[in-house]
Structure formats: C-alpha cells, structure tokens
Amino acid sequence: MRRCVDFWVIGEEREKAIDLLKTLARLGYSDAVMELRGDLVGSLEELRNTAAEIGIRLHRKLVLKPGGRRELLRELRSNRGKFEVITVICESLEVALVAARDSRVDSLVIPPKSGFRVDKGVASTIRNCVELPFSWYLADRQQFLEEALKIIRVLGKRVGIIVSSASSSPLLLRGPRELASLPWVLGYPQEKALDTVSRTPLQIIERNLLKLSRRYVARGVVRIGEKDEEEIPADIL
C-alpha cells in the first residue's frame, strides 16, 4: 500500500492548520509538508505532536522566491539544516539554473508566467524535482495546464515530478489520486503519476530526515548503532 504525501500545505492559523491536518488524514495521506506563516512560525513542535495524534507525520517546508542568484544562495546558506524541505519558486532563468542543480534545493516551481521557457536546453541543467502546485491550477487553469504540459513533456523523463496542494484551506485540498490525475491526463503513465504524490516526495523526506539526524556522516555514509533496527533504503543515501 502506498504512503502518500501532500508536499506543500500552508499553515497560517493554529485551528485552521489543525483542520488541514485532519482533512489530509481523512483523504488518505500519511505525511504533510507544511509551510508555516505568521504566528505558526514558532509552533512547529506543538503542531507536529498534534499531527502525530491525528495520524500524520508533519515536516516543515521553506518556500523561497528569490529575485536573483545571489539572494537564493544567501537564503540557502542561512537556512541550511533548519527545514526538512526547501522549495524555490523560479521566476527567472537565473534563479532556475541555480535551483535546478543545488543539492540544498528539494524542488523547484516554475510559474506559468515565468520569464523563461522550459526547453531542452533548460531541461539538460535540471537535477532536482519539479513541483506542480494544484492550487495554481485552480487559480488559472489554462495557463497552468499549458506550463504543466510543457514540464511533463520536456522534463517528465529526466527528473522527478511532484504534485502538491499548495493550499491553506481544507476546502481546496484534494485526495492523492485526484492530485495524481493531473500529470496522468497530461501524458504521464499511471504508476509514475501516482509516484508524484507518494514515492518521489517520500524519498526526498526520508533522505533529508536522515541528513538532519546524528547518524548522517556524509553522502552515502551513515553511522549504524545497536539501536538501529530499521534498514535504510539504498535509494535515499
């Protein structure tokens, strides 16, 4: 049975954030990656405990929207090791080329009205996953679908694709299969479409949790102790 992840939900108020988590659990998710805003910025552990009671593993997400290369590198440097997931919204080619290859970035979002085209030249530089926020589809369906179709066609065979809700409202959340239907109708094979809400984001989360733990020494090197009972999958090292 697949474990499913909503790779981007937005927490702005405590009660609303708890409603988000409860809705995600009802929809069948096991994990949620939340961007905390406002008063919730300092409430991660409290929310994490509440999420665990609900049946959701909660992870913290940093969303960056830098104006240029220097700003992005500065933000990545200052926030290293503080978040389980870092996503970069790329509104320029300069930012996209850095975010596409930097190992500190987990996913990049290419807005429909970005200042560059996703072509084979850009595709050849991208190493990190590309994220499709479903709430952007609800805001402007035509432009979002045009951009998403280009991403699936040009990047779908080269990098991982992730579909997330990117919503702060429980009413705008969708179940895993509903989110996965987006890349599927755009030409992604069914199993790979389901991976966009399960295997692909889960691999990122597990890899980053390992990196943030005391067990991590260096890429491919993990300290194994007597209390370690769980096998570490090779694909997250």
N, C-alpha and C positions, 0 to 999 in steps of 0.2 A: 504493500500500500504506500502511495506517495505521501511524503510530508510536503505541505505546501506553504509558501511564504508570500506575504504581501511585502514587497521590498521597499515600499515608501507609503507610509501614512503620516499624517501631520497632527501632532498634539498641541493644542493651544490653551485649553482649559481642562482642569482635572476631571470633572464629571463627564465632559464630552469625550475626553481621551479614554476613560473607562468604558463608555458606551461603544467607542470604536473597537476596543479590545474584545468586548462581549460579542459584538456583531461579527468580528473576524472569527471568533471561536465557533459561532453558530454556522458560519459559512464554510467551515472545514479547514481553516488554517491552523498550523501548528506554531508558526513563527511570524512575528511582525517586526519590521524595521521602521522605527518612528523618528521623525524629525521633531524635536522639542522646541517650542517657541514660547515667548512671554514668560509667565510665572512658572511654567513647567520646566524651564531650563535646568533648575537645580533639584528637580524631583525625580530623577531617574530611578534611584533605588526603590523608592516608595512605589512608583509605577510598576517597576519590574516585579516586585513582590505581589502586587495586585494582579498583574498579568499571569503570574505563575499559578495563583489561586483559580484564575479563570480557565487556565489550561493553555496559555500562550507563552512562548519564550519571546521576551522582548529585547530588542537590540537597538542601540542608539545610532542615528544617522546624521551626518553633517552634509548639508547641501550648499555647495559653493557656486556663486555666479560671478566669477571674476571679470574685470574689464580688460585684462591682458595677461601676458605670460608672467611677468614679474609678480603681479598680485597673486596669481594662482600659486606660484612656487612659495611665496611668503606664507600664504594661508596653509599650504600643505606642511610646511616646516613647523609652523607654530602649533598645529593641531595633531601632529604625529602621535599615535598611541593613545589618543583620547576618545576615539569613536570606533565602533565596530565596522561601520560602513561609511565611505566617503563617496559622494556623487558630485559630479561637476556638470553644470549647465553650460553648454558651449555656444555662445552667441557669435563667436568669431573663429576664423580658421586658425589664428594664432593660438587661442586657448585650446581648441580641439586637438591640435597637433601635440601639445604638451600633455593634456589629459589622456589622450589615446595611448600613451606609452609609459606614463609614470606609474610605477608599481604601487604608489600610495593611493592611487585612484582606483575605486572598485567598479564604477560605472559612469558613463557619460550620457547626457541627454542632449539631443540635437533638436532645438526648437524648429517648428515649421517655418518660421521667418528668420532663420539664421542667415548670417552674411556670407555663406559659402554653400557650395553644392557637394553632396555626397557622391563622389565618383570613384573610379578605380584607383586614381592617384591618392585620394584621401584614404580609401579603404586599405591600401597597402601599408599605411602607417599605424593603423588601429590594432591594439593588442588587448585592450580592456573591453569589458562588456558594454553594450549599448542598451539603454533603458528606455522603454516606451511608457510614459505616464498616461493611464487611461482617462484621467480627468481632463487632460488636454484634448483628447478626442471628443469628449462631451462638450467642451467649450467651442471647438471649431472643427467639425467633422471633416470637411472637405480638405482643408489644408493639412490637418494631421494625417489623414489617410494617404495623401499624396507623399508626404515625407516618410511615413512608416513603410509604404510600399517600396520606396527607393532604398530604405535601410535594409529591408528584408531581402530585396533582390541583389543589392551590391555587397552587403555585409553578412547576410544570413549564413553563408557557408564558411566565413572566415573567423567570426567572433561569436561569443555568446550573446543571445538576446534575452532581455528580462522585461516582463510586463508587470507594472505596478499600478496601484490605485491612485497614488499621489493626491489623496483626499483628506480633508479634516472633518468631513461629515459622514456619519454612519449610513445616511441615505444614498450616498454616492459610491459606497463600497460594492464590489462585485465578487462573486464566488470565483474560485480558481479556474474552473472550466470556462466561465464567461470571459475572464481575462485572457485565457489561452486561446479562445476562439478568434481573437484579434489577429495574431500572426497566422493562425490557421487559414482564415479566409483570404489572407494576403499571399498565400502560397507556401507557407511553412508546412512540412509534414506533421501529422497529428501528434506523434510521440515527441518530436522536437518542440512543437507548440506547447505541450504540457510541461516540458523541461523549463520553459521560460518562467514558470511560477513554482517550480519545485527544484529539480536537480541543479540548475545553473545558479540561482541565488543561494541555495543551501551550501554549495561548495565554497562560495565566497565567505559566507558567515562562518562556517567551520574552520576555514583556513585562517581567517582573521582572529577568531577566538583563540586559536592555537598560538598565533603570533603574539597576542596580548597576554598569554599565560606565562608563568615562570618556567614552564617546560621547554619553551622555544629557545633554541640557541642560535641557529642560523638557518638559512633556506635549506631544507632537506635534512636538518639535524635537530632532533628532539630528545630531550632528556627523559628517559624512562625510569620510573621509580617502582618500588614494590607495591605501591597502592594503585598503580595504573592497571586497571582491569580491561579497559576498553581499547580495542585495536584502532589505530589511527589509519584511516584510509589513505592509500598512496597518492590519490589524486588531489589531496589538499596540501601536500608537502611541497 
